[in-house]
Amino acid sequence: MTSVFCDRISEDPSHLTLVLCQTELVGLMQLLYAMLLADGPPRHSSTPTPLTQHTLAITMAAIKALNNAAILDLRMVQVSVVYVGSRTSE
């Protein structure tokens, strides 16, 4: 995945983009999947389980981190999200 999808790595002297790309956004998508879908996929006929303050705080922090990564390199985030999503649905 790294060589194909991490186009802007040479523009980043801190190598943050490289780290985000190689670690699939530092596992943030997997964390969100695990926390928000812990009870399984939502059912249309049931009321969603309320989220705890802890879960909401972690979710908001992860979304803010993903937003900041998207500001840095939107294409890398889009490709990483699709890649992680395709692996999670298997």
HUSUL-V173695 format. One record per residue. N is the residue number from 1. RES is the residue in three letters. PSI is psi in radians with two decimals (none if undefined). BURIAL is + if it has 9 or more other C-alpha atoms within 8 Angstrom, else -. D_CENTER is the distance of its C-alpha to the mean C-alpha in whole Angstrom. Layout:
BEGIN
n-><N,N>
res-><RES,RES>
psi-><PSI,PSI>
burial-><BURIAL,BURIAL>
d_center-><D_CENTER,D_CENTER>
END
This chain:
BEGIN
n-><1,2,3,4,5,6,7,8,9,10,11,12,13,14,15,16,17,18,19,20,21,22,23,24,25,26,27,28,29,30,31,32,33,34,35,36,37,38,39,40,41,42,43,44,45,46,47,48,49,50,51,52,53,54,55,56,57,58,59,60,61,62,63,64,65,66,67,68,69,70,71,72,73,74,75,76,77,78,79,80,81,82,83,84,85,86,87,88,89,90>
res-><MET,THR,SER,VAL,PHE,CYS,ASP,ARG,ILE,SER,GLU,ASP,PRO,SER,HIS,LEU,THR,LEU,VAL,LEU,CYS,GLN,THR,GLU,LEU,VAL,GLY,LEU,MET,GLN,LEU,LEU,TYR,ALA,MET,LEU,LEU,ALA,ASP,GLY,PRO,PRO,ARG,HIS,SER,SER,THR,PRO,THR,PRO,LEU,THR,GLN,HIS,THR,LEU,ALA,ILE,THR,MET,ALA,ALA,ILE,LYS,ALA,LEU,ASN,ASN,ALA,ALA,ILE,LEU,ASP,LEU,ARG,MET,VAL,GLN,VAL,SER,VAL,VAL,TYR,VAL,GLY,SER,ARG,THR,SER,GLU>
psi-><-0.61,-0.96,-0.48,-0.71,-0.17,1.34,-0.61,0.28,-0.67,-0.35,-0.07,1.67,-0.34,-0.25,0.26,-0.73,-0.72,-0.79,-0.78,-0.72,-0.81,-0.40,0.30,0.97,0.69,0.48,0.23,-0.69,-0.73,-0.69,-0.80,-0.76,-0.83,-0.74,-0.75,-0.39,0.50,-0.55,0.17,3.09,2.62,2.54,2.44,-0.53,-0.14,2.73,2.34,2.55,2.28,2.50,2.51,2.85,-0.67,-0.83,-0.74,-0.72,-0.76,-0.72,-0.79,-0.72,-0.72,-0.72,-0.70,-0.72,-0.72,-0.68,-0.78,-0.67,-0.66,-0.61,-0.65,-0.82,1.57,-0.78,-0.73,-0.71,-0.78,-0.80,-0.71,-0.73,-0.77,-0.74,-0.83,-0.73,-0.67,-0.59,-0.57,-0.56,-0.10,none>
burial-><-,-,-,-,+,+,-,-,+,-,-,+,-,-,-,-,+,+,+,+,+,+,-,+,+,-,-,+,+,-,-,+,+,-,-,-,+,-,-,-,-,-,-,-,-,-,-,-,-,-,-,-,-,-,+,+,-,-,+,-,-,+,-,-,-,+,-,-,+,+,-,-,+,+,-,+,+,+,+,+,+,-,-,+,-,-,-,-,-,->
d_center-><15,16,19,19,15,16,18,19,19,22,22,20,23,21,18,15,14,15,14,10,11,13,10,7,6,8,6,4,3,7,8,7,9,11,12,12,14,16,19,18,18,19,23,25,28,26,25,22,22,22,19,20,20,18,15,15,15,12,10,12,11,7,8,10,9,6,10,11,10,10,14,14,13,12,13,11,8,9,10,7,6,9,10,8,9,12,13,12,14,17>
END
